């Protein structure tokens, strides 16, 4: 009984980071011992607990749309006149960070040129045909039916309707505003309950991921993985801290590390920026950020703040270029960074979303869709690590840049 109580305390009490770390370690342990127990039990326990991870991810995805909608409506409806929300500064950081990530990826690809062993094309892919199609999809998502936007987790559409309704409700009675405030508090409580089960969700995700026998196939892709993950780590620990220091004029690493270990860790295993939105919102609240700011910037970041996606698109495209022996000039490489930035902003916030945009970048070099499809196939093979690291970078950066803009505003207010 005492042992059971201690186990329960490990998973449900105390620091979220420590509890998630406990789930992580238990998942690794189960994945290691499951092969030895399988002959006796007749089943692989690590694979069997995968439903726990899937249940956690689905819970996050299901609560995220309604959470964003009610929080944004409530925040805007109850916003005081003249109060700043820093969104312009945050959007600038999102776009600059994504472009710099693509630039880092270009430099890394030139320093460590990588060739791919291209195989079979992925049969089920349906990549967009042009950058214009990506942008038009984003625009049409803005004017999507509100119920359809909520049903399909179209966060751009949800934001657009929530902002419009919030502005309209600013002229409503205080009673109406309070109702939306109470609803947002209630939904936030539900989110906290879901996040309380993060250790169990991470346990299931880790165990099932490590039990995947496809991990052995990553051996032939060590170099491309090293370039991809190395670039993402460089952006996470060098580029992002520089941008944060530029905004805050203070040591950026405490903020960066907090966001990576809380947001980045869960995003690594959920592999979905959209699913990690509730985690980011709770972290933003813990950091003391303004709700009227993070309630908009966090879901917006899950859509357009895609530094990790820009790195994936750029490096895999240039790997195809090196494989085919195509010469790349500096202006073309710079143009690729811009295209990758635009494409990344249109990447969906789901696992593997950035891979479907590789054909657009490949078209800059005249690479056929058949070859580009084979590159996407490579992306799916290495996705167990590439996509996890990409999502961790994307999602943690949403909170980092939001916090940096808020800290900058506070610093300017104190100086004034």
QUIZIJO-V920498 format. One record per pair of residues at least 4 apart in sequence whose C-alpha atoms are under 8 Angstrom apart, sorted by the first residue. I is the first residue (numbers start at 1). GAP is how many residues later the second one is. D is the distance in Angstrom with one decimal. If there is no record, write none. Layout:
# QUIZIJO-V920498
[[I;GAP;D] [I;GAP;D]]
This chain:
# QUIZIJO-V920498
[[1;4;6.2] [2;4;6.2] [3;4;6.2] [4;4;6.1] [5;4;6.1] [6;4;6.2] [7;4;6.6] [8;4;6.0] [8;5;7.7] [9;4;4.9] [9;5;7.7] [10;4;7.6] [10;9;5.9] [10;12;7.0] [11;8;5.1] [11;9;7.6] [11;11;7.1] [11;12;7.2] [11;186;7.8] [11;188;5.9] [11;189;7.3] [12;7;7.0] [12;184;6.3] [12;185;7.3] [12;187;7.9] [13;6;7.5] [14;4;7.5] [14;5;7.2] [15;4;6.3] [16;4;6.0] [16;180;7.8] [16;246;7.8] [17;4;6.1] [17;244;7.0] [17;245;6.0] [18;4;6.2] [19;4;6.4] [19;180;5.7] [20;4;6.1] [20;178;6.4] [20;179;4.3] [20;180;8.0] [20;182;6.7] [21;4;6.2] [21;178;7.5] [22;4;6.2] [22;177;6.9] [23;4;6.0] [23;176;4.6] [23;177;6.0] [23;178;7.9] [23;179;5.8] [23;180;4.5] [24;4;6.3] [24;175;7.3] [24;178;6.0] [24;179;5.4] [24;182;6.4] [25;4;6.1] [25;178;7.8] [26;4;6.1] [26;177;6.3] [27;4;6.2] [27;19;7.7] [27;175;7.5] [27;176;4.5] [27;177;6.5] [27;178;7.7] [27;179;5.2] [27;180;4.4] [28;4;6.2] [28;175;8.0] [28;178;6.4] [28;179;5.9] [28;182;7.2] [29;4;6.4] [29;178;8.0] [30;4;5.8] [30;15;7.3] [30;16;5.9] [30;177;6.2] [31;4;7.6] [31;14;7.9] [31;15;5.2] [31;175;7.9] [31;176;5.0] [31;177;7.3] [31;179;5.9] [31;180;5.5] [33;4;6.5] [34;4;5.9] [34;10;5.6] [34;11;5.7] [34;12;6.0] [35;4;7.7] [35;9;6.6] [37;4;6.0] [37;7;7.5] [38;4;5.2] [38;5;5.1] [38;6;5.2] [38;7;7.5] [39;4;7.5] [43;5;7.7] [44;4;6.3] [45;4;6.3] [46;4;6.9] [46;158;7.6] [46;161;4.9] [46;162;5.3] [46;165;6.0] [47;160;6.9] [47;161;4.9] [47;164;6.3] [47;165;7.9] [48;160;7.7] [49;4;7.5] [49;155;5.2] [49;158;7.2] [49;159;6.9] [50;4;6.4] [50;154;4.8] [50;155;5.9] [50;157;7.0] [50;158;5.0] [51;4;5.9] [51;153;6.8] [52;4;6.3] [52;148;6.7] [52;149;5.4] [52;151;7.7] [52;152;5.0] [52;153;7.3] [53;4;6.3] [53;147;7.3] [53;148;4.2] [53;149;6.1] [53;150;7.0] [53;151;4.4] [53;152;4.5] [54;4;6.1] [54;147;7.5] [54;150;7.8] [54;151;7.3] [55;4;6.1] [55;146;7.3] [56;4;6.4] [56;138;7.6] [56;141;7.3] [56;142;7.0] [56;145;5.0] [57;4;6.2] [57;144;7.5] [57;213;6.1] [57;218;6.3] [58;4;6.0] [58;217;7.7] [59;4;6.3] [59;135;6.9] [60;4;6.0] [60;131;7.9] [60;134;7.1] [60;215;5.1] [60;216;7.0] [60;217;7.9] [60;218;6.7] [61;4;7.4] [61;92;7.9] [61;213;6.6] [61;214;4.6] [61;215;7.9] [62;4;7.9] [63;4;6.0] [63;128;7.0] [63;215;7.7] [64;4;6.1] [64;89;7.9] [64;210;7.3] [64;211;6.9] [64;213;6.3] [64;214;6.0] [65;4;6.2] [65;85;5.7] [65;88;5.7] [65;89;7.9] [65;90;6.9] [65;93;7.2] [66;4;6.2] [66;84;7.0] [66;121;7.9] [67;4;6.0] [67;117;7.2] [67;120;6.1] [67;121;7.0] [67;211;7.7] [68;4;6.0] [68;90;7.5] [68;91;7.4] [68;227;6.5] [68;228;7.7] [68;231;7.0] [69;4;6.2] [69;89;6.1] [69;90;6.8] [69;93;5.4] [70;4;5.9] [70;92;7.4] [70;110;6.9] [70;113;7.0] [70;114;5.4] [70;117;8.0] [71;4;5.9] [71;110;8.0] [71;113;5.4] [71;220;7.9] [71;224;6.0] [72;4;6.1] [72;87;7.4] [72;90;5.8] [72;91;6.5] [72;94;7.0] [72;220;7.0] [72;223;5.6] [72;224;6.2] [73;4;5.9] [73;89;5.1] [73;90;6.2] [73;92;6.3] [73;93;4.2] [73;94;7.9] [73;107;7.3] [74;4;6.0] [74;92;6.6] [74;103;6.9] [74;106;5.3] [74;107;5.3] [74;110;6.8] [75;4;5.8] [75;91;7.5] [75;106;7.9] [75;216;6.6] [75;217;4.7] [75;220;7.5] [76;87;6.9] [76;90;5.0] [76;91;6.2] [76;94;7.3] [76;216;6.5] [77;89;4.7] [77;90;6.0] [77;91;7.6] [77;92;5.3] [77;93;4.4] [77;100;6.3] [78;92;6.7] [78;99;6.4] [78;103;8.0] [79;4;7.1] [79;91;7.9] [79;213;7.2] [85;205;7.8] [85;207;6.5] [85;208;4.9] [86;4;6.3] [86;207;6.8] [86;319;6.3] [86;320;6.7] [86;323;7.4] [87;4;6.1] [87;206;6.8] [87;210;6.7] [88;4;6.3] [89;4;6.4] [89;316;6.2] [90;4;6.2] [90;207;7.2] [90;311;6.2] [90;312;5.9] [90;315;6.0] [91;4;6.3] [91;206;8.0] [92;4;6.0] [93;4;5.7] [93;150;7.8] [93;308;6.4] [94;4;6.2] [94;207;7.1] [94;210;7.1] [94;211;4.9] [94;212;7.8] [94;304;7.8] [94;307;7.2] [95;4;6.2] [95;209;7.6] [95;210;6.7] [95;246;7.7] [96;4;6.1] [97;4;6.1] [97;142;7.9] [97;143;7.2] [97;146;7.9] [97;208;7.7] [97;210;6.3] [98;4;6.4] [98;207;6.4] [98;208;5.8] [98;209;4.1] [98;210;7.8] [98;212;6.4] [98;243;5.8] [98;246;7.8] [99;4;6.3] [99;208;7.3] [99;211;7.6] [99;238;6.4] [99;239;6.6] [99;241;7.9] [99;242;5.3] [100;4;6.1] [100;139;7.8] [100;207;7.9] [101;4;6.3] [101;130;7.9] [101;131;7.8] [101;134;6.3] [101;206;5.2] [101;207;7.1] [101;209;6.4] [101;210;5.9] [102;4;6.3] [102;205;7.1] [102;208;5.1] [102;209;5.1] [102;212;6.3] [102;235;5.0] [102;236;7.8] [102;238;6.5] [102;239;6.6] [103;4;6.4] [103;231;7.4] [103;234;5.6] [104;4;6.1] [104;127;6.6] [104;131;7.6] [104;207;7.6] [105;4;6.0] [105;123;7.7] [105;126;6.1] [105;205;8.0] [105;206;5.2] [105;209;6.1] [105;210;5.8] [106;4;6.4] [106;208;6.5] [106;209;6.8] [106;212;7.8] [106;227;6.7] [106;231;7.2] [107;4;6.2] [108;4;5.9] [108;5;7.9] [108;119;6.7] [108;123;6.8] [109;4;5.1] [109;5;7.1] [109;118;7.3] [109;206;6.1] [109;209;6.6] [109;210;7.5] [112;115;7.2] [113;206;6.9] [113;209;6.7] [114;109;6.9] [114;110;6.3] [114;205;5.2] [114;208;6.5] [114;209;7.4] [115;204;5.3] [115;205;6.7] [115;207;5.8] [115;208;4.5] [116;203;6.4] [116;204;6.7] [116;207;6.0] [116;259;7.9] [118;253;7.9] [118;256;5.9] [118;257;6.8] [118;260;7.3] [119;255;6.1] [119;258;7.8] [120;254;5.9] [120;257;7.2] [121;249;6.7] [121;250;7.5] [121;252;5.1] [121;253;4.2] [121;254;7.8] [121;255;7.7] [121;256;6.0] [122;251;5.8] [122;252;6.3] [122;254;6.9] [122;255;5.2] [125;231;7.1] [125;248;7.7] [126;230;7.2] [127;229;4.9] [127;230;6.2] [127;232;7.0] [128;5;6.3] [128;6;6.7] [128;228;7.5] [128;229;6.9] [128;232;7.4] [129;4;6.6] [129;230;7.9] [129;231;6.8] [130;4;6.7] [130;230;6.0] [131;4;6.4] [131;208;7.8] [131;211;7.6] [131;212;6.8] [131;229;6.8] [132;4;6.0] [133;4;6.0] [134;4;6.5] [134;209;7.0] [134;212;5.8] [135;4;6.3] [135;211;6.9] [136;4;6.1] [137;4;6.1] [138;4;6.6] [138;18;7.5] [138;208;6.8] [139;4;7.1] [140;4;6.3] [141;8;7.9] [141;13;6.9] [141;15;6.2] [141;16;5.3] [142;14;5.5] [142;15;4.3] [142;16;7.9] [142;18;5.9] [143;14;6.2] [143;17;7.6] [144;4;6.9] [144;5;6.1] [144;13;5.6] [145;4;6.0] [145;12;7.7] [146;4;6.3] [146;11;6.9] [146;12;6.6] [146;15;6.5] [147;4;6.1] [148;4;6.0] [148;6;7.9] [149;4;5.7] [149;5;4.6] [149;6;7.1] [149;8;5.6] [149;9;5.8] [150;4;6.5] [150;5;7.9] [150;8;6.4] [153;5;7.8] [154;4;6.2] [155;4;6.0] [155;144;6.6] [155;145;7.4] [155;148;7.3] [156;4;6.2] [156;144;7.1] [156;147;7.3] [157;4;6.3] [158;4;6.0] [159;4;5.9] [159;137;7.2] [159;140;7.8] [159;141;7.7] [160;4;6.2] [161;4;6.0] [162;4;5.8] [163;4;6.1] [164;4;6.3] [165;4;6.1] [166;4;6.4] [167;4;7.8] [168;4;7.5] [169;7;8.0] [169;8;7.2] [170;7;7.7] [172;4;6.4] [172;5;7.0] [173;4;6.5] [174;4;6.1] [175;4;6.3] [176;4;6.6] [177;4;6.2] [178;4;6.1] [179;4;6.2] [180;4;6.1] [181;4;6.3] [182;4;6.2] [183;4;6.2] [184;4;6.1] [185;4;6.3] [186;4;6.5] [187;4;6.3] [188;4;6.3] [189;4;6.5] [190;4;6.4] [191;4;6.1] [191;87;6.5] [192;4;6.1] [192;90;7.7] [193;4;7.1] [194;4;7.2] [195;83;7.9] [195;84;6.9] [197;4;6.3] [198;4;5.9] [198;68;7.8] [199;4;6.0] [200;4;6.4] [201;4;6.2] [202;4;5.9] [202;64;7.2] [202;67;6.6] [203;4;6.1] [204;4;6.1] [205;4;6.0] [205;64;6.2] [205;65;7.6] [206;4;6.1] [206;63;7.0] [207;4;6.1] [208;4;6.3] [209;175;7.6] [210;5;7.3] [214;4;7.5] [215;169;7.8] [217;164;7.7] [218;4;6.7] [218;163;7.2] [218;164;6.2] [221;4;6.1] [221;161;7.3] [222;4;6.0] [223;4;6.3] [224;4;6.1] [225;4;5.9] [225;5;8.0] [225;157;7.3] [225;160;7.9] [225;161;6.8] [226;4;5.5] [227;4;6.0] [227;88;7.8] [228;4;6.4] [228;83;7.0] [228;84;6.6] [228;87;6.8] [228;158;7.0] [229;4;6.1] [229;157;6.8] [229;160;6.8] [230;4;6.1] [231;4;6.3] [231;80;7.2] [232;4;6.1] [232;76;6.3] [232;79;7.1] [232;157;7.4] [232;158;7.0] [232;161;6.9] [233;4;6.0] [233;5;8.0] [234;4;5.4] [234;5;6.7] [235;4;4.6] [235;5;5.8] [236;4;5.5] [236;5;7.4] [236;20;8.0] [236;157;6.5] [236;161;7.9] [237;4;6.2] [237;19;7.7] [238;4;6.3] [239;4;6.4] [240;4;6.1] [240;16;7.9] [240;157;7.7] [241;4;6.0] [241;11;5.3] [241;12;6.5] [241;15;6.8] [242;4;6.1] [242;10;7.6] [243;4;6.4] [244;4;5.9] [244;5;7.8] [244;8;5.8] [244;156;7.6] [244;157;7.0] [244;160;5.6] [245;4;4.8] [245;5;5.7] [245;6;6.5] [245;7;5.6] [247;157;6.1] [247;158;6.7] [247;160;7.8] [247;161;5.6] [248;4;7.8] [248;156;6.1] [248;157;7.7] [248;159;6.0] [248;160;4.9] [248;163;7.4] [252;4;6.2] [253;4;5.7] [254;4;6.1] [255;4;6.3] [255;145;6.9] [256;4;6.2] [256;144;6.2] [257;4;6.1] [258;4;6.1] [259;4;5.3] [259;5;6.5] [259;24;7.8] [259;137;5.4] [259;138;7.6] [259;140;6.7] [259;141;6.4] [260;4;4.2] [260;5;6.4] [260;132;7.4] [260;133;7.7] [260;136;5.5] [261;4;5.3] [262;4;6.8] [262;21;7.5] [263;4;6.1] [263;13;7.4] [263;16;6.4] [263;17;6.0] [263;20;7.5] [263;129;7.2] [263;132;6.6] [263;133;5.1] [264;4;5.9] [264;127;7.6] [264;128;4.1] [264;129;6.4] [264;131;6.4] [264;132;5.0] [265;4;7.0] [265;127;6.6] [266;4;6.2] [266;10;7.2] [266;13;8.0] [266;126;7.6] [267;4;5.5] [267;5;6.4] [267;6;6.7] [267;8;8.0] [267;9;5.8] [267;121;7.1] [267;124;5.8] [267;125;4.8] [267;128;6.6] [267;129;7.9] [268;120;4.4] [268;121;5.8] [268;122;7.9] [268;123;6.0] [268;124;4.8] [269;119;6.2] [270;5;6.9] [270;6;7.3] [270;118;7.7] [271;79;7.0] [271;80;5.3] [271;116;6.4] [271;117;5.1] [271;120;5.5] [271;121;7.6] [272;4;6.4] [272;77;5.7] [272;78;4.6] [272;79;5.4] [272;119;6.2] [273;4;6.5] [273;29;5.4] [273;76;5.0] [273;77;6.6] [273;118;6.0] [273;121;7.0] [273;122;5.5] [274;25;7.6] [274;28;6.0] [274;75;5.2] [274;76;6.7] [276;4;6.3] [276;119;7.0] [277;4;6.2] [277;21;6.7] [277;22;6.4] [277;25;7.3] [277;118;7.9] [278;4;6.3] [279;4;6.3] [280;4;6.1] [280;18;7.0] [280;115;7.6] [280;116;7.6] [280;118;7.8] [280;119;6.4] [281;4;6.2] [281;13;6.9] [281;14;7.1] [281;17;6.9] [282;4;6.3] [283;4;6.2] [283;116;7.8] [284;4;6.5] [284;5;5.6] [284;10;6.7] [284;115;6.5] [284;119;7.5] [285;4;5.8] [285;5;7.6] [285;6;7.2] [287;116;7.8] [289;4;7.5] [289;5;6.9] [289;114;6.7] [289;117;6.8] [290;4;6.4] [290;116;7.8] [291;4;5.5] [292;4;6.9] [293;4;6.1] [293;109;7.8] [294;4;5.4] [294;108;6.7] [295;4;7.1] [296;4;6.2] [297;4;5.8] [297;101;7.5] [297;105;6.7] [298;4;6.4] [298;100;5.8] [298;101;6.8] [298;104;7.6] [299;4;6.7] [300;4;6.3] [300;5;7.6] [301;4;4.5] [301;5;7.7] [301;94;7.7] [301;97;5.3] [302;4;7.5] [302;47;6.2] [302;92;7.5] [302;93;6.7] [302;96;7.2] [303;42;6.4] [303;43;7.1] [303;44;7.2] [303;45;6.8] [303;46;6.3] [304;40;7.2] [304;41;4.1] [304;42;6.7] [304;43;7.8] [305;39;7.9] [305;40;6.5] [305;89;6.4] [305;92;7.7] [305;93;6.8] [306;4;6.3] [306;35;7.9] [306;38;5.5] [306;39;6.0] [306;41;7.7] [306;88;5.3] [307;4;6.4] [307;34;7.9] [307;37;7.4] [307;83;7.9] [307;86;7.2] [307;87;5.9] [308;4;6.3] [308;81;7.7] [308;82;4.4] [308;83;6.7] [308;85;5.8] [308;86;5.6] [309;4;6.1] [309;35;5.4] [309;38;7.4] [309;45;5.3] [309;81;6.3] [309;85;7.7] [310;4;6.1] [310;27;7.9] [310;30;5.2] [310;31;5.7] [310;33;7.5] [310;34;5.2] [310;44;7.9] [311;4;6.0] [311;29;7.9] [312;4;6.0] [312;42;7.1] [312;43;7.5] [312;74;7.9] [312;78;7.7] [313;4;6.0] [313;27;6.2] [313;31;7.7] [313;41;6.7] [313;42;6.8] [313;44;7.0] [313;45;5.4] [313;48;7.1] [314;4;6.1] [314;22;7.1] [314;23;7.1] [314;26;6.2] [314;47;7.5] [315;4;6.0] [316;4;6.3] [316;42;7.5] [316;59;6.9] [316;63;7.8] [317;4;6.3] [317;41;6.4] [317;44;6.4] [317;45;5.6] [317;58;7.8] [318;4;6.1] [319;4;6.1] [320;4;6.3] [320;42;7.9] [320;52;7.8] [320;55;7.0] [321;4;6.2] [321;5;5.3] [321;6;7.7] [321;41;8.0] [321;44;7.5] [321;46;8.0] [322;4;6.1] [322;5;7.9] [326;39;7.8] [328;4;6.3] [328;5;6.6] [329;4;6.2] [330;4;6.2] [331;4;6.2] [332;4;6.1] [333;4;6.4] [334;4;6.6] [335;4;6.2] [336;4;5.9] [336;25;6.8] [336;28;7.5] [337;4;6.1] [338;4;6.4] [339;4;6.0] [339;22;6.7] [340;4;5.8] [340;21;6.7] [341;4;6.3] [342;4;6.7] [343;4;6.4] [343;14;6.4] [343;17;7.8] [344;10;6.6] [344;13;7.8] [347;6;5.5] [347;7;5.2] [347;10;7.2] [348;5;5.0] [348;6;7.1] [349;4;6.4] [351;36;6.6] [352;4;7.5] [352;28;7.2] [352;31;7.1] [352;35;6.3] [353;4;7.8] [354;4;7.3] [355;21;5.7] [355;24;6.5] [355;25;7.9] [356;20;6.9] [357;4;7.1] [358;4;6.1] [358;14;6.7] [358;17;7.9] [358;18;7.0] [359;4;6.1] [359;10;6.1] [359;13;5.2] [359;14;7.2] [360;4;7.3] [361;4;7.9] [362;4;6.7] [362;5;5.4] [362;6;7.6] [362;10;6.5] [363;4;5.4] [363;5;7.0] [363;6;7.9] [367;4;6.6] [367;5;6.8] [368;4;6.3] [369;4;5.9] [370;4;6.5] [371;4;6.5] [372;4;6.3] [373;4;6.3] [374;4;6.5] [375;4;6.3] [376;4;6.3] [377;4;6.5] [378;4;6.4] [379;4;5.6] [379;7;7.8] [380;4;7.7] [382;4;5.9] [382;5;7.9] [383;4;4.8] [383;5;7.2] [384;4;6.3] [385;4;6.1] [386;4;6.0] [387;4;6.0] [388;4;6.2] [389;4;6.3] [390;4;6.2] [391;4;5.9] [392;4;6.0] [393;4;6.0] [394;4;6.7] [395;4;7.3] [396;4;6.4] [397;4;6.0] [398;4;6.2] [399;4;5.9] [400;4;6.1] [401;4;6.2] [402;4;6.4] [403;4;6.1] [404;4;6.1] [405;4;6.3] [406;4;6.3] [407;4;6.1] [408;4;6.2] [409;4;6.2] [410;4;6.2] [411;4;6.3] [412;4;6.1]]
